[in-house]
Amino acid sequence: MAITVIGSIAIDNIETPFNKTGDILGGSASYFSLASSFLTDVKIIGVVGGDFNKKHLKVFKDRSIDISGIKTEEGKTFHWAGRYGYDMSDPETLATELGVFSSFKPAVPHGSKNDMLFLANIDPDIQFNVLQQMGSPKLVALDTMNFWIEGKKEKLMKVMELADIFIINESEARLLTGESSIFSCAKAVLKSGAKILILKRGAYGATMFFENKFFMVPAYPLENVIDPTGAGDSFAGGFLGYLDNTGDMAFENLKKALVFGNIMASFAVEDFSVSRFASIKADEIKDRFRKFREMTYFEEL
Ligand code: AMP
């Protein structure tokens, strides 16, 4: 039981209307692995540059994440800068510098070839390359963003055809499919291969489409959101971590996985970077699960 993730390991600069910070650890693989480490074993495949401060690796080691697949190459670490408005959603991208990811040739370790695979947000060429090297992955899930939809749509569509689960922001699903309603988006995506579609809706939670059914979960209500960065990747970590932990793909269990996704996302946004993951206690996760039940349960008429 383990998940292998390929995705960005980044140095971020983040601006919100209330705060500004720079040179902090970010990246889709970073948030995903930390969130899922509370539910299952995780292995990262990725690359950092010579400028990457090794102190960041301790964050992963402290959560027993396997980082033997993180390579250091000559050049600069992936860098992203983003700015949020007062609604604290859909950031404006100020800079995306691929650095060492622009020439990265991933190698999937032998021990990862049959794991559950998460193709976190990164260049679809890299996602495709990793997928080609897998043996019989238990399940393949995929995430992406507007940067790659606009830049590499054709390759992205190829990866989509091979994925079991597609996790994407609602606004990006519209951009990808050209459809407006979420049901039309779901139809278009599910036609192209994936069996399950999850639309992330920021502060409004997430919607899951599976066969002819759908299910919605609100976001965990928080009074103070410090930094929304990584919410989507942490959502994926909670969702897939729970599925890997339970090994149950029945619709009722997928619903619980959706709740775990929202729980892990709620922790991610309570502090800058991945800081909050260092202080989460098992009881807090259970407590938020209970609150979700209270918040969404009502009796029949
Ligand atoms: P999220 O807020 O969950 O969508 O993800 C935020 C993380 O994605 C940040 O820490 C960024 O470093 C990373 N990121 C931003 N743009 C890209 C991109 N084009 N490819 C891969 N990762 C990215």
Residues whose N, C-alpha, C, O or C-beta is under 5 A from the ligand:
A	BS01	AMP	S8 A10 D12 G26 G27 S28 W80 N121 I122 F147 P228 T229 G230 A231 G232 D233
